[in-house]
Amino acid sequence: MASGKRGEGPNKMQLVRDAMEALGPKAKPVEIQKHIKDASNEDMNTQMISTYKSMIKKGPKGAKAKTPGRPAKAGATPKGEPMNIADDVILLRKLVTRLGARQIHQLIDVLS
């Protein structure tokens, strides 16, 4: 029973890669077909060349960029850990330095 493997030399995908490298990424399947026939005496139909060309352009499997998840809720901490009171005090100190004590008091009055 035949295993479907060719004897020696590069596989068909590699032949298409080599042809695209020689002819450029915008080469038409018919041009690639002619290049492969001239270079390696290998017959490939244009549909297979088109499929391989698309696969080559997409890149390797798993190379997709991960889509970002939804944003964290306000006040959420990493891994759901409770915030430390010291972290709150440090944050408040930074706000006082940046905004001033008077504005912090006004904000507290508005929020309470």
C-alpha positions as CSV (number, residue, x, y, z in Angstrom):
1,M,0.0,0.0,0.0
2,A,1.3,3.5,-0.9
3,S,2.1,5.8,2.0
4,G,1.5,9.0,0.1
5,K,5.0,10.2,0.7
6,R,7.2,11.2,-2.2
7,G,10.7,9.8,-2.5
8,E,13.4,12.4,-2.3
9,G,13.5,16.2,-2.4
10,P,11.2,18.8,-0.9
11,N,7.5,18.2,-0.4
12,K,4.9,20.1,-2.4
13,M,4.4,22.8,0.3
14,Q,8.1,23.5,0.3
15,L,8.0,23.7,-3.5
16,V,5.3,26.4,-3.3
17,R,7.3,28.2,-0.6
18,D,10.4,28.2,-2.8
19,A,8.4,29.4,-5.8
20,M,6.8,32.2,-3.8
21,E,10.2,33.3,-2.5
22,A,11.6,33.4,-6.1
23,L,8.5,35.0,-7.7
24,G,7.2,37.1,-4.8
25,P,4.1,36.7,-2.6
26,K,1.8,38.1,-5.2
27,A,2.6,35.5,-7.9
28,K,-0.4,33.8,-9.4
29,P,-0.9,30.1,-9.0
30,V,-0.4,29.6,-12.8
31,E,3.0,31.4,-12.5
32,I,3.9,29.3,-9.5
33,Q,2.9,26.1,-11.3
34,K,5.1,26.9,-14.3
35,H,8.1,27.7,-11.9
36,I,7.6,24.4,-10.0
37,K,7.4,22.5,-13.3
38,D,10.6,24.1,-14.6
39,A,12.5,23.9,-11.4
40,S,11.7,20.4,-10.2
41,N,9.6,18.7,-13.0
42,E,6.8,18.3,-10.5
43,D,3.2,18.6,-11.6
44,M,0.8,20.5,-9.3
45,N,-2.7,21.7,-10.0
46,T,-3.4,25.4,-9.4
47,Q,-6.1,24.7,-6.8
48,M,-3.5,22.9,-4.6
49,I,-1.0,25.7,-5.2
50,S,-3.7,28.3,-4.2
51,T,-4.5,26.3,-1.0
52,Y,-0.8,26.0,0.0
53,K,-0.2,29.7,-0.8
54,S,-3.1,30.7,1.6
55,M,-1.7,28.4,4.3
56,I,1.8,29.9,3.9
57,K,0.4,33.5,4.1
58,K,-1.5,32.6,7.3
59,G,1.6,31.4,9.0
60,P,2.0,28.5,11.5
61,K,-0.9,27.1,13.5
62,G,-1.2,28.7,16.9
63,A,0.3,32.0,15.8
64,K,-2.9,33.8,16.1
65,A,-2.9,36.8,18.4
66,K,-4.9,36.1,21.5
67,T,-8.0,38.2,21.5
68,P,-8.2,40.4,24.6
69,G,-10.8,39.5,27.3
70,R,-13.2,41.8,28.8
71,P,-11.8,44.6,31.0
72,A,-11.5,44.0,34.8
73,K,-14.2,45.4,37.0
74,A,-13.4,48.7,38.8
75,G,-11.6,48.0,42.0
76,A,-10.7,44.5,41.1
77,T,-7.3,43.1,42.1
78,P,-5.3,40.5,40.3
79,K,-6.4,36.9,41.0
80,G,-9.3,38.2,43.1
81,E,-7.1,38.9,46.1
82,P,-8.4,41.4,48.6
83,M,-6.6,44.7,48.7
84,N,-4.3,45.5,51.5
85,I,-5.2,48.6,53.6
86,A,-1.6,49.7,53.1
87,D,-2.2,49.8,49.4
88,D,-5.2,52.0,49.9
89,V,-3.3,54.4,52.1
90,I,-0.4,54.6,49.5
91,L,-3.0,55.3,46.8
92,L,-4.7,57.9,48.9
93,R,-1.3,59.6,49.6
94,K,-0.6,59.8,45.9
95,L,-4.0,61.4,45.3
96,V,-3.5,63.9,48.0
97,T,-0.1,64.8,46.5
98,R,-1.5,65.1,43.0
99,L,-4.8,66.8,43.7
100,G,-4.4,68.5,47.1
101,A,-6.1,67.8,50.4
102,R,-8.9,70.3,49.8
103,Q,-10.0,68.6,46.6
104,I,-9.9,65.2,48.2
105,H,-12.2,66.5,51.0
106,Q,-14.6,67.9,48.4
107,L,-14.6,64.6,46.6
108,I,-15.3,62.7,49.8
109,D,-18.2,65.1,50.6
110,V,-19.7,64.5,47.1
111,L,-19.4,60.8,47.3
112,S,-20.8,60.5,50.9
